[in-house]
Structures are given as structure tokens and as C-alpha cells.
Amino acid sequence: MTFKIGDSVKVKESIMCPDDDSVCIGDWRGRISAAEDDGIVGILWDSITLKQLPHEYIKNSEAEGLGWAEMHLSVDEIEPASPRDSQAQAETVAEEIGKKFQWAGTDGEDERIFKVIAGADNEDEELEAWDKHLTQVLVFPFEAEVSEFQEKGSLNEGDKVQVRGINEADDLYGILVDVSCGRQRFVFPLCDLTVRDGKSANYTPVQDYCVWFANR
């Protein structure tokens, strides 16, 4: 059968991944992105398939330098299908997944960050995941220091504060915490703080969050 670029297709039942024969790709769906004369076609997965990709498959693909949003198959392994989304939707989901799986490495910090956000589908859900995680693991109050230059406000880089609890998760500023400095109290972005005691159980979770926030 002949396919042209842009056609929606699905993989036939029981077809295995050409790069990993432990992964069955039957019913994975997408759009033809390239067609070769030898009967091999490139398929960009649709947003629904992308969201259902096994995490281990994506991690292994990243580690081996292989693409996971696209696959090349024989025309004998696919059949026509009705589109389930738009190409723009698929591209958006692929971008979100790519941003999340940048943390799926072997480095301890990366692995810890990935475990927090693994179940999130977008940046808003990742922030919610951090809010839940930090609420569970942080012990309040604790001593911290303002670690970033402040263009405005009453606190400045180097000021020492006591963090009293989480206030809210904000789309712009991230996790906001209640802090006190002397007799004054403020609501302040956690991403601009460093736990003063490097041996504290709070140090690593806060540092991991700050790294994620700076690179989200």
C-alpha cells in the first residue's frame, strides 16, 4: 500500500519495536513524516501514543541517542487510521515529554528530580508534584539564606531567614514559602533560598527543586 506524508496510520497488532524487541508497538498511531522508495516510512507518533509511551522505553532511547517521538517502519507493518489529534498537539506533547525526560539520566540529582515529576504531563502538573513532594518531606521550621540577587522587596542576597512553611504554588514564582527575618514576615520564592545546614534532611529536596525550577 502507498502512503503519503501527512497520512494518519497505526501499527498492526503484535509488531515489535525494531530497536527493542521487548516492546510491542501494536496500535501505536501517528502521521507519516517521510516515505522512502524502499517501502520504509517515518512515523511521528500522535499525542495520545506519546502520552502512553513506556517510561523505560523513553529513558532507554534517550540513553542510546535514539528518537522516541518518531519511528521508521515498513509499509507492511502499518495500516490507515483516523487522526486523533492535530500535528500541533502532538508537537506540544513531544516537547513537554522531552523537557521532563531531560532529567531521566544516571546522575543522582537527575534521578531524584525525575522521580518527583515522572507522573506529570506538563509544567503546571510538575509544579503541583513539587508542591506535594516538598509538603511531605520538608521539616519546618528551618534556617535558610537568600541565595539570589533581589531587584525589589525587603530581603536581599545573603539575608538569613527562617522558613516556616509552604504558602502556595504560583505559576510565575513557583513554590512560595512563609519566612521570617527578625520580627518581619514575608512570602518568598523557595527557588531563591538555600538551606543553611548542608547536612539537614531539608537541604537536598530544596536544592533539587531549585535546580528543576532554574531549568524548567
C-alpha positions as CSV (number, residue, x, y, z in Angstrom):
1,M,0.0,0.0,0.0
2,T,1.2,3.5,-0.8
3,F,1.2,6.2,1.9
4,K,1.9,9.9,1.6
5,I,3.3,12.4,4.1
6,G,0.6,13.5,6.5
7,D,-1.4,10.3,6.3
8,S,-2.6,9.0,9.7
9,V,-1.6,5.4,10.3
10,K,-1.5,2.8,13.1
11,V,0.9,-0.1,13.6
12,K,-0.5,-3.5,13.1
13,E,-1.1,-5.9,16.0
14,S,1.8,-7.8,17.5
15,I,4.5,-5.7,15.7
16,M,7.6,-5.3,17.9
17,C,9.8,-2.2,18.2
18,P,12.7,-2.6,15.7
19,D,15.1,-1.1,18.3
20,D,13.8,-3.0,21.4
21,D,12.2,-6.4,20.8
22,S,10.8,-6.3,24.3
23,V,8.4,-3.5,23.4
24,C,5.2,-4.3,21.4
25,I,4.2,-1.3,19.3
26,G,0.9,-2.7,18.0
27,D,-1.8,0.0,17.7
28,W,0.7,2.9,18.2
29,R,-0.6,5.7,16.0
30,G,0.8,8.7,14.2
31,R,1.4,10.5,10.9
32,I,3.7,9.7,8.0
33,S,6.6,12.1,8.1
34,A,8.8,10.6,5.4
35,A,8.4,8.0,2.7
36,E,11.3,6.1,1.1
37,D,11.4,4.3,-2.3
38,D,12.3,1.0,-0.5
39,G,8.9,0.9,1.3
40,I,10.2,2.4,4.6
41,V,8.2,5.2,6.2
42,G,8.9,7.6,9.1
43,I,6.0,8.0,11.6
44,L,5.7,10.8,14.1
45,W,3.6,9.5,16.9
46,D,0.4,11.3,17.8
47,S,-0.2,12.9,21.2
48,I,-2.2,10.0,22.6
49,T,0.5,7.5,21.7
50,L,3.2,9.8,23.1
51,K,1.5,10.0,26.4
52,Q,1.2,6.2,26.6
53,L,4.9,5.5,25.8
54,P,6.5,3.4,28.5
55,H,8.9,5.5,30.6
56,E,11.6,2.9,30.4
57,Y,11.4,2.9,26.6
58,I,11.9,6.7,26.5
59,K,14.7,6.6,29.1
60,N,16.5,3.8,27.1
61,S,16.0,5.7,23.9
62,E,17.5,8.9,25.4
63,A,20.4,6.9,26.8
64,E,21.2,5.4,23.4
65,G,20.7,8.6,21.5
66,L,17.6,7.2,19.7
67,G,14.4,9.2,18.9
68,W,11.3,8.1,20.7
69,A,8.8,10.5,19.1
70,E,9.3,9.0,15.6
71,M,10.0,5.6,14.2
72,H,10.7,4.1,10.8
73,L,8.8,1.0,9.8
74,S,7.9,-1.0,6.7
75,V,4.6,-0.2,5.0
76,D,3.7,-3.8,5.6
77,E,3.7,-3.1,9.3
78,I,1.2,-0.3,9.3
79,E,-2.4,0.4,8.1
80,P,-4.5,3.5,7.6
81,A,-6.2,5.1,10.7
82,S,-8.3,8.1,11.5
83,P,-6.5,11.1,13.0
84,R,-7.0,11.5,16.8
85,D,-5.4,14.9,17.2
86,S,-3.6,17.7,15.3
87,Q,0.1,17.8,14.4
88,A,0.4,20.8,16.6
89,Q,-1.0,18.9,19.6
90,A,1.5,16.1,19.0
91,E,4.4,18.5,18.8
92,T,3.4,20.2,22.1
93,V,3.2,16.9,23.9
94,A,6.5,15.7,22.5
95,E,8.1,18.9,23.7
96,E,6.7,18.5,27.2
97,I,7.9,14.9,27.4
98,G,11.3,15.9,26.1
99,K,11.6,18.5,28.9
100,K,10.7,16.1,31.5
101,F,13.0,13.3,30.4
102,Q,16.0,15.5,30.3
103,W,16.1,14.5,34.0
104,A,16.0,10.8,33.3
105,G,19.7,10.3,33.5
106,T,22.0,8.3,35.7
107,D,23.1,11.3,37.8
108,G,21.7,11.1,41.4
109,E,20.3,14.6,41.2
110,D,18.6,14.0,37.9
111,E,17.1,10.7,39.1
112,R,15.6,12.3,42.2
113,I,14.1,15.2,40.2
114,F,12.7,12.8,37.6
115,K,11.0,10.7,40.3
116,V,9.2,13.8,41.6
117,I,7.8,14.8,38.1
118,A,7.5,11.4,36.4
119,G,3.8,11.3,36.6
120,A,3.2,14.9,35.3
121,D,2.1,15.7,31.8
122,N,3.0,19.4,31.7
123,E,4.9,22.1,33.7
124,D,1.8,23.0,35.7
125,E,1.5,19.4,36.9
126,E,5.2,19.2,37.6
127,L,4.9,22.2,39.9
128,E,1.9,20.6,41.6
129,A,4.1,17.5,42.1
130,W,6.8,19.5,43.7
131,D,4.3,21.2,46.0
132,K,3.1,17.8,47.1
133,H,6.6,16.3,47.4
134,L,8.0,19.2,49.4
135,T,5.0,19.3,51.7
136,Q,5.6,15.7,52.5
137,V,9.4,15.7,53.0
138,L,10.4,19.1,54.4
139,V,10.5,19.6,58.2
140,F,9.6,23.1,59.4
141,P,10.9,25.5,60.5
142,F,14.4,25.6,59.1
143,E,17.1,28.2,58.6
144,A,17.9,29.4,55.0
145,E,19.7,32.1,53.2
146,V,18.7,34.3,50.3
147,S,20.9,33.0,47.5
148,E,19.8,35.1,44.6
149,F,20.0,38.9,43.9
150,Q,16.7,40.6,44.6
151,E,15.7,43.5,42.3
152,K,13.0,44.6,44.7
153,G,11.5,43.7,48.1
154,S,12.7,43.9,51.7
155,L,15.0,40.9,51.5
156,N,18.4,40.9,49.8
157,E,21.0,38.3,48.8
158,G,22.8,37.0,51.8
159,D,19.9,37.7,54.3
160,K,19.3,34.8,56.7
161,V,15.6,33.8,57.2
162,Q,13.6,31.1,59.0
163,V,11.3,29.2,56.6
164,R,8.1,28.4,58.5
165,G,6.0,26.6,55.9
166,I,4.8,26.4,52.3
167,N,2.3,29.1,51.4
168,E,1.3,28.2,47.8
169,A,2.4,27.1,44.4
170,D,2.4,30.1,42.0
171,D,2.6,29.8,38.2
172,L,5.2,32.5,37.9
173,Y,7.3,32.3,41.1
174,G,6.9,28.6,41.8
175,I,6.7,27.3,45.4
176,L,6.2,30.3,47.8
177,V,7.1,29.8,51.4
178,D,6.4,31.8,54.6
179,V,9.6,33.2,56.0
180,S,10.6,35.4,58.9
181,C,13.6,37.7,59.2
182,G,13.8,39.1,62.7
183,R,10.3,40.3,63.6
184,Q,9.3,40.7,59.9
185,R,7.4,38.1,58.0
186,F,7.3,37.6,54.2
187,V,6.1,35.3,51.5
188,F,9.2,34.4,49.4
189,P,10.1,32.2,46.4
190,L,11.7,28.9,47.6
191,C,13.8,28.9,44.4
192,D,15.8,31.9,45.8
193,L,16.7,30.2,49.0
194,T,19.4,27.8,50.1
195,V,19.2,25.7,53.3
196,R,22.0,26.8,55.6
197,D,22.7,23.4,57.1
198,G,24.2,21.3,54.3
199,K,23.7,18.1,56.4
200,S,20.0,18.8,57.0
201,A,17.4,16.5,55.6
202,N,15.9,19.6,54.0
203,Y,19.0,20.5,52.0
204,T,18.8,18.1,49.1
205,P,15.0,18.3,48.4
206,V,15.2,22.1,48.3
207,Q,18.3,22.1,46.2
208,D,16.7,19.6,43.7
209,Y,13.7,21.8,43.5
210,C,15.8,24.9,42.8
211,V,17.7,23.1,40.0
212,W,14.4,22.0,38.4
213,F,13.0,25.5,38.7
214,A,16.0,27.1,37.1
215,N,15.9,24.6,34.1
216,R,12.2,24.0,33.7
